Structures are given as C-alpha cells and as structure tokens.
C-alpha cells in the first residue's frame, strides 16, 4: 500500500512539473502582464491546494478500488489453487493425452491402514483436465479402518467439461460369505450386477437399466464391465463400470456423465475405465 501511495504522489509531481513546463514555453511566445508578488503567492497557494485536494481524491479513490478488488482477486487465486488439473502433475499414460494415477501408500485411510494393498496399489488413467475432489470423512472409511463392514470411496475425480470417475471398495463379505474367491466365483456379470447395482447408481437399479455387460481377463484378474442407463442415478444417468475382486475386497471403478455429456465423452470414459487395474 505504501508503494501504491508513493506512486500516486509521484504522478501528481509529474503533472505539476509538466504544468510548469507548459507555462514556461508559453512565456517565450507571448507577452504576459506583470503580476504582483502577493497575488502570485496567493494564486500559487490556491493551485497547490487544488492539486493537493485532487491528489487526495485520487488516493482515496484508488484505495477504495483496491479494497473492493481484494475479495475478487482472492477468490480467483483460491479457485486457481483448488482447480489443479491432473495433467499438470501426473505422468503420461501413453494412450491419447491421458495421464496415469497411482496413489501413494498414504493417499487414503484404507491405503494407510493396509486394507488396500499399498505395495501394489490400484491404478488408472485420467483425462488431463480432470480435478481430484475431496472425499468426505464418512465416505472415505476413515472411521472404520482397518476393517470396514460397509463399502467406502477411495478417490473421486471430475472434469471441467463434465464426466466423473469414482473408485468404490467393498469388503467381500458384503457380497458373499465365502473366502478366497474371484469375481467369476460370484456369478455371471448379470448375476453380480443384482448385488452391486445400487453401489453404482447410489440408489437402486431397475432391470432395464443394463445396456451391455462383458468380462475380460487382465493381469491374472477377471474384470466385469457394465454400461448402465439409469436416469435416477445420483452420479449421472449414463455410466460405465469395471468390477473385480482382489484379496478380500471388491473394486468398483465407475465413470459417469449426464445424458448430454455422454455423447461427447463416452469414448474417452470407456478408455479410462478399461485402464483400471486393481
């Protein structure tokens, strides 16, 4: 603020100096009448008071404007800091312009507790303009690790132009009392969907919501894939999900979007989901 005030005072000095220079130039070109010393002194004092008043008004105006802009600038800085796109810090995935996300061992409560394998953790690709979202404490499973009875959310990312990905992890005991099973031991993709559909939509699942499903073996694990069209879903009417089992946990990696966004982003979101490895 002090530097700003000094700059304004300096600007007033330049104006005064320029005014004096103009007067001296005119003095060379025209004959001026003599002005009594007393009158000249009074005129100079009046001009000085006028300049000082003008300068004060400018200072007050500048300070007021600066104060009014501070909240706006602060909001812009906070927005820039909060919207850290993953493309600015994650390495390239090697397909299109996607980037690779691999969590650190301390990234989430489940990773810190060792519930989720933190030596060989899950990984997946992301569009570079996606931004990580904060997961609420109650959703992260922080209160129940290292052993939770209910599913929890590991991470969530959203795109500025729409689209969302979320990783949900569920204790296997929510799906079966059996131990040491693979996803294919839980039934066909259609049969398993009856038990995990509500986790995908966040509410319930109608029988006609399933558009397509398939299964693929990748790196020793079988993955079931589901495309759903559920307008009542809490995460977006259209979704594409990968489901697998590793250890005593079931993983649901869900990409979702609104009906309008799906037309533009379906291809990219499918690549993101199919990049998931538990």
Backbone bond lengths (Angstrom), bond angles and torsions (degrees), N, CA, C in turn:
res aa  C-N    CA-C-N  psi(-1)  N-CA   C-N-CA  omega(-1)  CA-C   N-CA-C  phi
1 X - - - 1.454 - - 1.517 111.15 -
2 X 1.372 117.40 -39.56 1.456 120.90 179.51 1.514 110.56 -61.12
3 X 1.343 116.25 -41.61 1.470 120.24 179.45 1.504 110.83 -64.82
4 X 1.320 116.70 -35.29 1.467 120.72 179.55 1.522 110.39 -66.95
5 X 1.353 116.21 -40.99 1.466 120.55 179.46 1.516 110.73 -65.10
6 X 1.345 115.71 -42.61 1.458 119.27 -179.61 1.516 110.74 -63.44
7 X 1.347 116.44 -37.73 1.461 119.79 179.82 1.513 111.05 -64.54
8 X 1.338 116.13 -38.90 1.463 119.55 179.15 1.526 111.36 -68.53
9 X 1.361 115.77 -39.92 1.470 118.75 177.59 1.520 110.17 -62.68
10 X 1.335 115.27 -40.23 1.464 119.43 179.41 1.502 111.02 -62.76
11 X 1.349 116.93 -37.12 1.443 120.47 -179.29 1.536 110.03 -65.17
12 X 1.372 115.47 -36.89 1.452 119.07 177.08 1.517 111.10 -65.37
13 X 1.341 117.06 -37.82 1.462 120.68 179.26 1.505 111.12 -64.61
14 X 1.348 116.61 -40.38 1.459 119.38 179.26 1.504 110.55 -63.41
15 X 1.346 116.88 -40.50 1.449 120.13 -179.95 1.529 110.65 -62.36
16 X 1.335 115.67 -43.58 1.471 119.33 179.95 1.515 110.53 -63.73
17 X 1.340 117.08 -42.99 1.454 120.79 -179.28 1.513 110.37 -63.06
18 X 1.343 116.84 -40.47 1.459 119.76 -179.22 1.539 109.84 -65.91
19 X 1.345 114.91 -38.37 1.470 118.28 179.50 1.514 110.75 -62.88
20 X 1.347 116.97 -40.99 1.458 120.04 179.52 1.515 110.27 -65.70
21 X 1.329 117.79 -38.56 1.458 121.44 179.32 1.517 110.47 -62.85
22 X 1.335 117.10 -42.25 1.458 120.45 179.04 1.520 110.86 -62.15
23 X 1.329 115.35 -40.43 1.460 118.48 179.56 1.520 110.86 -62.98
24 X 1.319 118.58 -41.70 1.460 121.77 -178.44 1.508 110.68 -65.81
25 X 1.334 117.81 -35.50 1.453 120.19 178.35 1.496 110.41 -66.90
26 X 1.347 116.12 -44.04 1.453 117.93 178.69 1.514 110.80 -62.76
27 X 1.346 116.94 -30.55 1.461 120.21 -179.10 1.500 111.57 -63.64
28 X 1.350 118.81 -27.28 1.454 121.93 179.79 1.510 111.49 -77.51
29 X 1.322 118.03 -23.91 1.459 120.69 -171.86 1.528 113.76 -102.13
30 X 1.321 117.24 -21.62 1.474 119.46 -177.78 1.515 109.16 -128.28
31 X 1.368 113.78 158.51 1.462 120.09 175.45 1.507 107.42 -92.96
32 X 1.311 116.07 123.58 1.457 120.16 -177.81 1.507 109.36 -106.88
33 X 1.323 114.66 150.32 1.459 120.17 179.04 1.513 108.97 -78.18
34 X 1.313 114.45 148.25 1.459 119.69 179.37 1.511 109.45 -68.61
35 X 1.322 116.52 140.00 1.458 121.83 178.67 1.509 108.04 -115.57
36 X 1.321 117.04 129.84 1.466 119.55 178.98 1.523 110.06 -57.32
37 X 1.335 114.71 147.69 1.456 121.36 -176.70 1.517 111.10 -58.93
38 X 1.312 118.48 -43.33 1.459 121.99 -177.80 1.522 110.75 -63.28
39 X 1.366 115.31 -43.93 1.459 119.94 -179.94 1.518 110.97 -65.59
40 X 1.343 116.40 -40.01 1.459 120.46 178.99 1.513 111.00 -63.12
41 X 1.343 115.52 -40.16 1.465 119.34 179.47 1.513 110.90 -63.80
42 X 1.354 116.64 -43.06 1.456 120.12 179.18 1.530 111.08 -64.15
43 X 1.354 114.66 -40.49 1.476 118.63 179.26 1.519 110.68 -63.75
44 X 1.355 116.33 -41.31 1.469 120.31 179.39 1.529 111.23 -62.81
45 X 1.383 115.37 -41.83 1.461 118.95 179.02 1.521 110.94 -63.91
46 X 1.326 117.42 -39.05 1.457 121.41 179.82 1.518 110.33 -64.90
47 X 1.371 114.88 -44.58 1.459 118.39 178.40 1.525 111.10 -62.07
48 X 1.348 115.34 -38.89 1.451 119.98 -179.48 1.529 110.99 -64.46
49 X 1.385 115.37 -42.18 1.458 118.58 178.91 1.517 111.00 -64.84
50 X 1.350 115.88 -37.84 1.467 120.17 179.43 1.528 110.68 -64.14
51 X 1.373 114.84 -45.46 1.463 119.17 178.89 1.524 110.92 -62.69
52 X 1.349 115.94 -41.13 1.467 119.56 -179.12 1.511 110.84 -64.80
53 X 1.335 116.06 -41.64 1.458 120.03 179.08 1.520 110.90 -63.61
54 X 1.350 114.29 -41.72 1.472 118.67 178.79 1.519 110.97 -62.34
55 X 1.356 114.91 -43.82 1.455 119.55 -179.82 1.522 111.05 -62.44
56 X 1.361 116.90 -41.89 1.457 120.11 179.17 1.516 111.43 -62.52
57 X 1.351 115.20 -41.51 1.462 118.53 178.94 1.530 110.95 -62.05
58 X 1.351 115.57 -41.34 1.456 119.45 179.17 1.523 111.07 -64.55
59 X 1.344 115.25 -40.27 1.455 118.95 179.50 1.515 110.90 -62.74
60 X 1.345 116.01 -47.50 1.454 119.87 -179.46 1.519 111.51 -62.41
61 X 1.334 116.57 -40.60 1.465 121.36 179.00 1.527 110.64 -63.87
62 X 1.342 116.06 -43.42 1.470 119.88 -178.71 1.514 111.00 -66.14
63 X 1.338 116.51 -41.79 1.453 120.36 179.28 1.518 110.18 -63.09
64 X 1.344 115.84 -44.01 1.459 119.93 179.88 1.516 111.01 -62.13
65 X 1.342 115.96 -43.59 1.457 119.57 179.83 1.520 111.12 -65.51
66 X 1.338 115.88 -41.19 1.460 119.94 179.13 1.514 111.51 -62.36
67 X 1.348 116.75 -41.00 1.456 120.77 179.58 1.508 111.30 -65.37
68 X 1.350 116.31 -39.26 1.456 119.15 -178.73 1.520 111.72 -70.49
69 X 1.326 118.14 -25.26 1.457 121.53 -178.99 1.518 112.67 -84.33
70 X 1.348 117.13 -20.37 1.455 119.64 -176.80 1.524 113.15 -56.20
71 X 1.364 119.70 -47.06 1.461 118.65 179.31 1.520 112.63 -60.91
72 X 1.354 117.05 -37.45 1.457 121.01 -179.03 1.516 110.25 -65.56
73 X 1.330 116.69 -46.72 1.462 120.88 179.17 1.524 110.29 -61.91
74 X 1.338 115.56 -42.21 1.457 119.51 179.22 1.507 112.32 -61.10
75 X 1.343 116.25 -41.53 1.454 120.35 178.56 1.519 111.09 -63.93
76 X 1.337 116.59 -41.10 1.456 120.23 -179.67 1.529 111.01 -64.60
77 X 1.342 116.81 -41.38 1.460 120.35 179.14 1.524 110.68 -65.56
78 X 1.341 116.36 -41.65 1.457 120.09 179.25 1.521 111.00 -64.22
79 X 1.336 115.82 -40.23 1.460 120.02 178.67 1.516 111.30 -63.32
80 X 1.345 115.54 -42.90 1.467 119.76 -179.94 1.525 110.93 -64.62
81 X 1.333 116.35 -38.98 1.460 119.99 -179.62 1.518 111.58 -70.01
82 X 1.358 116.14 -36.28 1.456 119.76 -177.48 1.510 113.56 -78.09
83 X 1.313 118.20 -28.19 1.454 122.44 -177.89 1.523 110.82 -97.34
84 X 1.330 114.82 67.88 1.456 120.51 -177.57 1.526 108.64 -91.16
85 X 1.313 118.08 99.24 1.448 122.01 -177.17 1.530 110.85 -64.92
86 X 1.328 115.89 139.87 1.463 119.90 -174.29 1.526 112.23 -64.38
87 X 1.330 116.80 -24.51 1.454 119.61 178.81 1.510 113.78 -65.14
88 X 1.350 116.86 -15.28 1.461 120.76 -179.06 1.522 112.46 -85.16
89 X 1.348 118.02 -11.40 1.465 118.07 -177.64 1.532 115.02 -141.25
90 X 1.327 118.67 -10.73 1.461 119.55 178.93 1.527 111.09 -96.27
91 X 1.343 118.06 150.65 1.470 120.87 -179.93 1.527 111.31 -74.38
92 X 1.313 115.77 161.79 1.464 121.27 179.48 1.530 110.06 -66.94
93 X 1.316 115.42 144.65 1.459 121.28 178.71 1.523 110.95 -84.80
94 X 1.332 116.30 -30.26 1.454 120.32 178.90 1.509 114.10 105.04
95 X 1.330 116.39 0.32 1.463 121.93 176.83 1.524 108.13 -126.71
96 X 1.314 116.46 124.11 1.472 121.09 -176.40 1.539 108.53 52.12
97 X 1.328 116.32 -136.50 1.466 119.26 178.51 1.528 111.31 -106.78
98 X 1.332 116.91 18.48 1.456 121.15 -178.73 1.531 111.15 -67.34
99 X 1.335 115.01 153.22 1.468 121.26 177.45 1.525 108.63 -118.02
100 X 1.332 116.31 161.56 1.465 121.69 -173.94 1.524 111.23 -105.83
101 X 1.347 115.17 128.46 1.461 121.42 176.51 1.528 109.65 -108.57
102 X 1.330 116.06 121.74 1.462 123.07 173.78 1.526 105.78 -130.98
103 X 1.323 118.82 117.57 1.470 119.60 -175.80 1.521 112.58 -72.52
104 X 1.320 115.47 151.83 1.461 120.70 173.58 1.525 108.96 -77.25
105 X 1.319 116.02 168.04 1.467 120.87 -177.80 1.525 112.31 -66.48
106 X 1.330 116.77 -16.68 1.462 120.35 -178.80 1.532 112.20 -111.74
107 X 1.314 116.96 14.69 1.461 120.58 -173.03 1.519 113.61 -64.95
108 X 1.324 117.95 -44.17 1.464 122.00 -175.50 1.527 110.18 -129.98
109 X 1.336 117.76 163.29 1.472 119.54 177.57 1.522 113.16 -56.83
110 X 1.343 117.24 -38.98 1.467 120.01 -178.95 1.522 111.59 -68.53
111 X 1.319 117.37 -36.48 1.464 120.82 177.00 1.528 110.59 -69.64
112 X 1.314 117.02 -41.64 1.460 120.69 179.18 1.520 111.39 -63.97
113 X 1.342 116.05 -36.87 1.465 120.36 -178.98 1.520 111.96 -80.08
114 X 1.330 117.36 -12.82 1.449 120.49 -178.00 1.522 113.33 83.44
115 X 1.334 116.92 5.11 1.467 120.46 176.92 1.523 109.82 -62.87
116 X 1.328 115.64 -45.48 1.460 122.48 171.56 1.518 107.70 -94.34
117 X 1.309 116.47 134.12 1.467 122.09 -178.16 1.532 110.35 -53.49
118 X 1.335 117.43 111.19 1.461 120.60 -178.50 1.524 113.17 -96.60
119 X 1.343 116.13 -1.35 1.466 119.40 174.79 1.530 110.98 -91.82
120 X 1.313 115.90 -30.14 1.455 121.86 175.04 1.530 107.96 -136.47
121 X 1.338 116.08 71.83 1.467 119.80 -171.68 1.528 112.85 -76.42
122 X 1.320 114.13 170.87 1.460 120.87 175.60 1.529 110.03 -62.84
123 X 1.315 116.19 161.77 1.459 121.39 176.71 1.524 109.04 -155.00
124 X 1.323 115.48 157.97 1.463 120.42 178.46 1.520 110.04 -165.37
125 X 1.327 115.02 163.32 1.465 121.15 178.38 1.526 109.61 -90.62
126 X 1.341 114.80 158.52 1.465 121.35 179.34 1.530 109.80 -141.59
127 X 1.322 118.13 148.78 1.463 120.15 169.55 1.523 108.48 -64.34
128 X 1.316 119.46 143.98 1.467 121.40 -174.71 1.526 114.66 -65.90
129 X 1.342 117.89 -19.05 1.466 119.36 -178.64 1.527 112.65 -94.27
130 X 1.324 117.84 8.74 1.463 120.53 176.74 1.530 109.85 -78.41
131 X 1.326 115.28 153.13 1.466 122.09 -178.10 1.525 108.73 -128.12
132 X 1.306 116.91 133.61 1.462 120.31 178.66 1.520 110.62 -68.14
133 X 1.326 115.98 138.24 1.453 122.63 179.64 1.530 110.39 -107.44
134 X 1.304 115.23 151.74 1.460 119.53 178.76 1.526 109.94 -75.45
135 X 1.323 116.38 135.02 1.456 121.96 176.91 1.526 108.16 -98.06
136 X 1.321 116.57 125.88 1.464 120.73 -179.42 1.527 110.35 -59.64
137 X 1.310 115.73 147.16 1.454 121.55 -176.35 1.521 112.10 -55.80
138 X 1.321 116.50 -40.58 1.460 120.31 -177.85 1.526 111.64 -69.75
139 X 1.347 117.46 -26.22 1.457 121.34 179.38 1.526 112.44 -85.61
140 X 1.324 116.46 -22.98 1.470 120.82 -174.97 1.522 113.31 -79.07
141 X 1.332 116.93 -11.73 1.458 119.80 -176.62 1.506 113.62 78.37
142 X 1.318 116.46 12.63 1.465 120.47 -177.70 1.527 112.01 -60.55
143 X 1.321 115.76 -30.74 1.463 120.35 -175.77 1.537 112.91 -79.08
144 X 1.349 118.20 -14.37 1.465 119.68 -173.27 1.530 114.49 -123.81
145 X 1.330 117.83 -0.36 1.466 119.10 179.27 1.527 109.17 -69.47
146 X 1.315 119.72 148.02 1.465 126.95 14.79 1.523 114.95 -88.49
147 X 1.319 119.05 -3.80 1.459 119.23 179.19 1.528 109.20 -131.73
148 X 1.319 114.65 113.19 1.461 120.63 178.67 1.528 109.61 -107.31
149 X 1.317 115.82 144.26 1.459 120.67 178.21 1.523 112.10 -88.28
150 X 1.336 116.21 -17.35 1.463 121.13 -177.48 1.534 110.41 -118.35
151 X 1.332 116.75 157.76 1.480 119.96 176.82 1.525 111.23 -62.59
152 X 1.326 116.60 154.60 1.456 121.83 176.63 1.533 109.54 -137.43
153 X 1.307 115.79 165.28 1.465 121.67 179.19 1.518 109.39 -100.41
154 X 1.330 115.99 126.14 1.456 120.68 178.21 1.528 111.17 -81.64
155 X 1.321 117.89 -59.39 1.464 122.03 -177.43 1.522 109.66 -145.11
156 X 1.330 114.89 156.27 1.465 122.35 177.03 1.523 108.32 -138.36
157 X 1.338 116.44 136.46 1.461 122.25 174.96 1.525 108.33 -132.60
158 X 1.339 115.44 143.27 1.457 120.40 178.76 1.517 110.54 -132.24
159 X 1.329 116.04 151.63 1.457 121.41 -179.81 1.508 112.11 -99.06
160 X 1.325 116.29 147.48 1.464 121.26 179.97 1.523 111.19 -64.11
161 X 1.321 117.24 -30.88 1.456 122.16 179.33 1.518 111.86 -98.42
162 X 1.330 116.97 16.00 1.452 121.16 -179.33 1.516 111.54 104.79
163 X 1.305 115.59 168.97 1.456 120.72 -176.94 1.519 111.29 95.01
164 X 1.321 115.79 145.55 1.462 120.60 -176.10 1.518 108.80 -152.20
165 X 1.335 116.84 141.32 1.459 120.82 172.71 1.526 108.80 -127.71
166 X 1.320 115.32 143.93 1.459 121.46 -177.45 1.518 109.11 -145.84
167 X 1.317 115.86 138.59 1.457 120.85 175.68 1.525 108.89 -109.14
168 X 1.330 114.98 117.23 1.462 121.79 176.98 1.529 108.08 -108.91
169 X 1.327 116.26 133.99 1.457 121.79 178.18 1.523 108.39 -118.69
170 X 1.320 115.75 134.10 1.459 120.55 -178.41 1.521 110.78 -125.10
171 X 1.329 117.04 138.58 1.469 118.82 171.63 1.525 108.15 -60.41
172 X 1.297 116.65 137.13 1.456 120.75 -176.28 1.531 111.70 -61.32
173 X 1.319 116.60 -25.96 1.459 120.92 -179.19 1.524 112.43 -64.12
174 X 1.344 117.57 -17.40 1.463 120.17 175.69 1.526 110.84 -72.88
175 X 1.342 116.51 -19.98 1.458 120.37 -176.05 1.525 113.22 -109.22
176 X 1.329 116.05 -27.25 1.464 119.28 -178.65 1.532 109.64 -160.48
177 X 1.335 117.57 148.38 1.469 119.95 175.00 1.522 111.99 -82.20
178 X 1.312 117.45 -7.12 1.455 121.90 -177.08 1.534 111.19 -75.79
179 X 1.303 115.70 154.80 1.454 122.39 179.67 1.532 110.16 -110.04
180 X 1.339 114.57 157.12 1.466 121.48 174.66 1.533 112.41 51.20
181 X 1.329 115.00 53.97 1.457 119.40 -179.89 1.523 110.41 -112.32
182 X 1.306 116.02 161.44 1.454 123.02 173.12 1.519 108.64 -104.31
183 X 1.319 115.67 168.39 1.449 118.38 -177.05 1.519 111.14 -62.15
184 X 1.326 117.82 -34.05 1.463 120.08 -179.38 1.528 111.68 -69.79
185 X 1.353 116.65 -19.82 1.467 119.75 176.57 1.521 111.94 -73.79
186 X 1.328 116.36 -13.25 1.463 120.91 -179.50 1.520 112.51 -88.58
187 X 1.320 116.40 -0.58 1.456 120.44 178.73 1.515 111.05 119.41
188 X 1.322 115.22 -177.68 1.456 120.68 176.44 1.529 109.26 -71.31
189 X 1.348 117.75 166.73 1.461 118.76 176.39 1.531 112.62 -53.92
190 X 1.307 118.06 -41.07 1.463 120.89 179.80 1.529 111.37 -65.78
191 X 1.322 116.83 -40.86 1.462 120.04 -179.87 1.528 112.03 -66.68
192 X 1.320 116.38 -41.16 1.464 119.36 -179.59 1.526 111.17 -68.92
193 X 1.319 116.97 -32.88 1.467 120.31 -179.16 1.518 111.92 -58.06
194 X 1.326 117.09 -31.25 1.457 120.73 179.08 1.522 111.79 -61.79
195 X 1.345 116.81 -26.22 1.468 120.91 -178.14 1.524 113.55 -97.69
196 X 1.320 117.10 -21.18 1.472 119.32 -177.13 1.528 113.37 -113.04
197 X 1.329 117.50 -5.26 1.462 120.57 -176.37 1.508 114.08 -57.58
198 X 1.335 117.05 -39.59 1.466 119.74 -179.83 1.523 111.94 -68.19
199 X 1.338 118.47 -26.32 1.461 121.12 175.74 1.535 110.46 -70.54
200 X 1.328 115.72 -33.46 1.466 119.68 -179.67 1.524 111.02 -72.19
201 X 1.309 117.45 -47.05 1.474 121.08 -175.68 1.519 113.18 -83.83
202 X 1.328 116.57 -22.12 1.458 119.65 -176.08 1.508 112.41 81.97
203 X 1.320 117.62 3.69 1.464 120.56 179.13 1.533 110.01 -143.24
204 X 1.316 117.04 -90.41 1.467 121.39 179.40 1.519 107.70 -142.17
205 X 1.316 116.57 179.98 1.460 119.80 -178.49 1.529 110.12 -139.68
206 X 1.316 115.82 120.22 1.465 120.88 173.85 1.523 109.79 -77.31
207 X 1.307 115.52 154.24 1.456 119.99 -179.19 1.521 112.28 -63.06
208 X 1.340 116.60 -33.53 1.464 119.69 -176.67 1.526 113.33 -87.05
209 X 1.332 118.47 7.88 1.466 121.23 -179.42 1.526 112.06 -76.32
210 X 1.325 117.24 -23.08 1.461 121.00 -177.83 1.527 110.33 -73.93
211 X 1.330 115.57 119.18 1.463 121.60 177.48 1.522 109.99 -89.24
212 X 1.335 116.44 -45.29 1.462 121.19 -179.38 1.522 109.07 -161.97
213 X 1.326 116.48 155.96 1.462 121.18 174.55 1.522 109.05 -148.40
214 X 1.316 115.49 157.74 1.459 120.99 -178.35 1.522 108.94 -159.88
215 X 1.317 116.88 175.05 1.471 121.59 176.57 1.514 109.40 -141.64
216 X 1.347 114.91 146.75 1.466 121.40 -178.64 1.523 109.03 -146.40
217 X 1.331 116.62 140.75 1.467 121.76 175.88 1.527 108.84 -92.56
218 X 1.329 116.24 128.47 1.462 121.96 179.76 1.531 109.19 -139.56
219 X 1.309 116.13 122.09 1.466 121.92 175.90 1.527 112.89 52.03
220 X 1.323 116.38 42.73 1.457 120.15 175.28 1.511 114.94 85.86
221 X 1.345 118.25 -4.51 1.460 121.61 178.38 1.531 109.70 -118.88
222 X 1.314 115.40 147.16 1.459 120.29 175.12 1.524 108.93 -95.70
223 X 1.313 115.58 134.23 1.461 122.03 179.29 1.529 109.27 -115.56
224 X 1.326 116.11 131.00 1.451 121.32 171.90 1.530 107.90 -97.07
225 X 1.332 115.98 138.62 1.465 120.99 179.54 1.526 109.85 -120.03
226 X 1.337 114.18 135.73 1.461 120.40 -178.10 1.527 110.72 -129.48
227 X 1.324 116.39 130.72 1.462 120.95 168.84 1.521 107.58 -108.64
228 X 1.325 115.60 124.29 1.463 120.70 -177.84 1.524 111.10 -120.15
229 X 1.324 114.62 148.10 1.466 122.34 170.77 1.521 106.56 -124.72
230 X 1.337 115.38 93.69 1.464 121.53 -174.93 1.525 108.97 -128.92
231 X 1.336 118.22 92.43 1.465 121.77 -176.56 1.528 113.94 -58.06
232 X 1.316 117.64 -23.58 1.462 122.57 -178.80 1.528 112.19 -85.04
233 X 1.337 117.80 -3.13 1.461 121.27 -177.23 1.525 110.98 -62.71
234 X 1.312 116.21 144.72 1.463 121.36 -179.83 1.529 112.41 -79.72
235 X 1.323 117.47 -13.29 1.467 120.02 -175.54 1.524 113.32 -107.85
236 X 1.329 118.31 -1.60 1.457 121.62 -176.30 1.516 109.58 130.83
237 X 1.318 116.58 139.14 1.462 120.58 -173.43 1.522 112.68 -60.31
238 X 1.335 117.03 -36.78 1.466 120.59 -177.08 1.523 109.30 -106.48
239 X 1.326 115.04 138.23 1.468 118.95 179.98 1.515 110.97 -149.58
240 X 1.328 114.39 156.38 1.465 122.78 176.45 1.520 105.66 -137.10
241 X 1.334 116.85 125.26 1.462 121.49 -169.98 1.523 111.83 -129.54
242 X 1.325 115.22 140.78 1.464 122.14 170.94 1.521 108.08 -108.67
243 X 1.321 116.28 134.33 1.471 120.80 179.33 1.518 109.42 -130.79
244 X 1.330 115.94 133.88 1.464 120.59 175.62 1.522 109.21 -151.11
245 X 1.332 115.42 172.43 1.465 121.78 178.21 1.519 108.32 -124.21
246 X 1.329 115.37 132.88 1.464 121.39 176.03 1.527 107.24 -138.39
247 X 1.341 115.70 120.32 1.458 118.86 -175.99 1.515 110.11 67.09
248 X 1.319 115.95 -130.87 1.465 119.82 178.52 1.524 111.72 -106.22
249 X 1.348 115.29 29.13 1.463 120.56 -179.78 1.524 110.90 -127.95
250 X 1.315 115.76 145.33 1.459 122.17 171.88 1.527 107.70 -106.09
251 X 1.329 116.47 135.78 1.460 122.42 -177.93 1.529 109.65 -112.01
252 X 1.316 115.68 131.83 1.462 122.18 175.24 1.524 108.22 -123.04
253 X 1.312 116.16 110.95 1.469 120.74 178.91 1.529 106.88 -106.63
254 X 1.317 116.43 113.16 1.463 122.84 -168.41 1.520 111.34 -116.54
255 X 1.315 116.75 126.42 1.470 122.27 170.60 1.524 107.12 -110.78
256 X 1.324 116.41 133.75 1.453 119.66 -176.31 1.521 111.04 -141.41
257 X 1.336 114.46 161.37 1.466 120.93 179.20 1.521 108.23 -163.02
258 X 1.318 115.66 163.97 1.452 119.51 174.00 1.528 108.84 -72.60
259 X 1.312 115.91 168.57 1.466 119.94 179.64 1.519 110.88 -58.20
260 X 1.332 116.96 -41.70 1.455 121.62 -178.96 1.525 111.17 -67.66
261 X 1.327 117.51 -42.58 1.466 121.34 -179.08 1.525 112.00 -69.87
262 X 1.325 116.74 -30.69 1.455 120.96 -175.54 1.525 112.18 -60.44
263 X 1.318 116.50 -38.96 1.455 119.66 179.96 1.515 112.70 -59.64
264 X 1.336 117.26 -34.38 1.461 121.47 -179.27 1.517 112.86 -86.42
265 X 1.329 117.44 -29.08 1.461 120.23 -168.60 1.528 114.80 -115.54
266 X 1.299 117.97 0.72 1.464 119.79 -175.82 1.521 112.67 -55.05
267 X 1.310 117.51 -49.17 1.462 120.46 -176.54 1.523 111.63 -60.31
268 X 1.314 116.40 -44.69 1.465 120.07 -178.84 1.524 111.09 -68.13
269 X 1.320 117.86 -43.14 1.460 120.98 -179.34 1.532 111.23 -64.76
270 X 1.322 117.21 -34.12 1.468 119.85 176.14 1.533 110.32 -63.39
271 X 1.311 116.96 -42.39 1.469 120.48 178.34 1.519 110.76 -63.07
272 X 1.321 116.55 -38.75 1.463 120.88 179.16 1.526 110.44 -62.98
273 X 1.331 116.91 -47.97 1.462 120.76 -178.82 1.526 111.06 -64.00
274 X 1.312 117.17 -42.45 1.472 120.85 -178.10 1.525 112.69 -73.11
275 X 1.326 116.57 -9.97 1.480 119.74 175.41 1.529 111.47 -84.40
276 X 1.335 117.77 -11.54 1.460 121.02 -174.65 1.519 111.30 -66.84
277 X 1.341 114.31 132.54 1.460 122.08 174.66 1.531 107.61 -131.15
278 X 1.338 115.06 127.01 1.456 119.67 -179.81 1.528 111.09 -80.57
